[in-house]
């Protein structure tokens, strides 16, 4: 992550915002990319004054919402076969086991899986395509998608920005400690939501896999 931050710091602010939106957007379409690492690195840069936090958060939220919506459209058109092809292309991230777990979460919790999925790496990648493939109503998907994207983007950015500024003020002579403190704060900021999101995972996956559930009715 430090290497990503160092690389971003050498770029003009406008380019950083585009990278944040682009990486998070492509990740949200269903392609495994380090969207969260780019957001955290950019938020820490904002704490040093290299970029503006409001634009980092806006870029991240826009990428998440637009990317998920494109992923939804692609998933609705391509259906389950598309997800299976993605699984063969990215078996480590989107293999059969990961896809089944995400699909069961959607079947059990509907659009709540979209909201909380923004805070979980697997569902952050699969939320859009999977919701489309399962024919979740788009209006309900968009509401959960927008809410999750805004909370994740602005919450993560401003918490890291605030803690980073405080660390820079009080720990001027120990810059590495400020970085560690900011990273720990970023992890803590999503702890509760990640814990809540884990509850979306089915407790008895094998039993539920045999039950026909229509996610669109949630």
N, C-alpha and C positions, 0 to 999 in steps of 0.2 A: 504493500500500500504506500509506503514511503517513496518507492520508485515512481509510482503513478503520480503522487503529489508533486514530486520534483519535476517530472515531465510536464505536467499541466502548468506549473509555475512559469515555464519558459514560453508559454503561448499567450497571445493577446486575450483579454477577457472575453470578447465576443466569440472567439474560437472555443474557449473553455465551455461556455454556455451551450454552444452547438454540440460539443462532444458529450456533455452531460445528457442533453435531450436525446441525441442520437443513440448512445449506448443503451440508455434505459429504455428507449422506444423499441429498439431491435430486440432487446432481452424480453420485453413484454409481448412481442409478437410470437415468441416461442423459441428463440435462438439463444442458447446459453452464453451470456456475456456477463462480465463483472460489474453490473449496474450499481450495486450497493457500494462497491469499493470506489467507483468513480464519484459517487455522490459524497461519501465520507471524505475523500481526498479534497474535493472541491469545497466542501464546507469548512475544512480546516484551512484551506487557502484563503477563504473569506475572512477568517479570524485574523489573518496577517495583513489584510487590506489589499490583497492581489486582485480579488474579484468581489462583487457585491452579493451578499447572502440572499437578498430578495430575488435576484436574477438566477442564482443557482437553484433556489427552491422552485421558482416558476418554471425553469427549464426542465427540472426533474419531474415536476407534476405534469407538465405538458407531454413529455416523453412517455410517462407512465399511462396517462389517459388515452392519448392517441395510439400508442403502441398496442395497448390492450384492445382497443376498438378495432384496429386493423387485424389483430390476431383473432378476435371474435368473428369478423367477417370471413377470414380465411378458414377458420375452423368450421363455421357453419356451411361453407361451400364444400370443403374437402371431407368433413365428417371424420369418423373414426379411422378410416384408412390413412388419412393425412397424419394423424397422431402416431399411428404405427410406423409410418415411414420416417417421421422425425425420431422415433425411438430407435430405429435401426441406424440412423445417422449419428445420433448422440446417445448411445446406450448407457453411458455412465450417468447422464442427467435425466434422460427421458426414456429409460428402458421400460420393459413391460411391467416390472414391479412398481416403479415410480408412477407410471401412468395409471395403474390400477388403484394405487393408494389415493392419488389425486382425484380420480373419477369417483371413488367411493365417498370422498369428502364432499364433492359437489352433490352427489346423489342424496347424501344425508342432510346437508346444510344449505344447499342452494346458494343464493347470492352472498350469504355471509362468508362462504369460502372465498369469494372474490375480494371482499373487504379485508379479511384477516390474511388472505393469501399474499397480499402486498408485503407482509412482514416475514414471509417464509420463502426461502430461495426456490424450492420446487414449485410451489403454487404461483409464485411471482412470474415464473416462466410460462407455466401452463394455463393460467387463469383465463386469458382471452381465448386461445384456440379451443380449450376444453369446454368453456361455456358455450361457444358457438356450436361445437360438435354435439353438445347435449341439448341444444335448442332452448337454452335459458332465455326468457323474454328480454329483448335488448334494452328496453327502458329500465327494467330492474337491474340488469347487468350494468348499465351505464351509471346509474345512481351509486351502486356499491363500488364500482370501479373508480369513479371520480372522488368519492369520499375517501376511499383507501389511499388513492394516489396523493391527494392533497395532505392528508394527515401524515403519511409517510414522508413525503418530500419536505414539507415545511417544518414538521416536527423534528426530523433528523437534522436538517440544515441549521435551524435556529438554536437547537440545543448544543450542537457541536460548535457553532459560531460563538455562542455566549460563554461556554466553558473554555473555549480556546482563547477568547479575549481575556478572560479572568486569569487563565494560566500564563498568558504572555505578560500580564501586568505583574503578577506575584512571583513568577518564576523566570525572570529575564535571564538569569545566569545559568539556568538549568533547562535549556530548550527541549532536551529529550524528555524530561519529566513532564513538561507541559503537553507534549505530543501524546505520551502514554495516558495522561489524565484525560485528555480530550477523547481518545479512542475508547477508554473505559466508559466514559460518560455516554458516548454514542451507543455502546453495547447495552448500557443500562436503560437507555431511552426506549429501546424496543423490547426489553425483557418481558414486560407484562403482556404486550401484544403477541409476542412469540409464544409465550406460555399459553395464552388463550387460544392461539391458532393451533397449537398441538392438540388441543382437545377436539379439534375438528376431525382428527384422524380416527377412523373407526376402530373401536375396541375389539370387535370380533369381525375382522375383515372377511374371513372365509365364509361366515354365515351370511353376512350382508351381501356378498357378491352374488348369491343365488336369489336375492329378492329383487324383483323388478321395481325400480323407483324412477319416476320421471322428474328430472331436475327442474324442468320448466314449470312444474306445478307448485314449486316451493314459493 
